[in-house]
Amino acid sequence: MERIRPILQNKTEIPVNIYKGEELLKECPSIQQAARFFKKHTGTARYNWSAINKGIWFNEPYSINGATYFFLTDSEAVKKKLEELQK
């Protein structure tokens, strides 16, 4: 099954879909809301910004508590971010 990427709706908020394995857990309208949800879902004391950022920008999965999570955003947003990082 292919994981679905959210579509960028505006220039200020980057949507994030959070998957636990192949299961879509949450469609978040912003990275901030994804961080809040993920913190609560995993029961951690801190927001895990690095896991979310590595996931959405570099397609790196994140494992915690025996589960693997994937963070996806719009392909165009990823392309634009990677171009900015290369400058």
QUIMO-V339221 format. One record per run of one state. SS is the DSSP state (H for helix, E for strand, L for the rest). FROM is the first residue (numbers start at 0). TO is the last residue. Records with the same first field share a line. If there is no record, write none. Layout:
SS: FROM-TO  FROM-TO
//
This chain:
L: 0-14  20-21  28-29  42-47  58-60  64-65  72-73  86-86
E: 15-19  22-27  61-63  66-71
H: 30-41  48-57  74-85
//
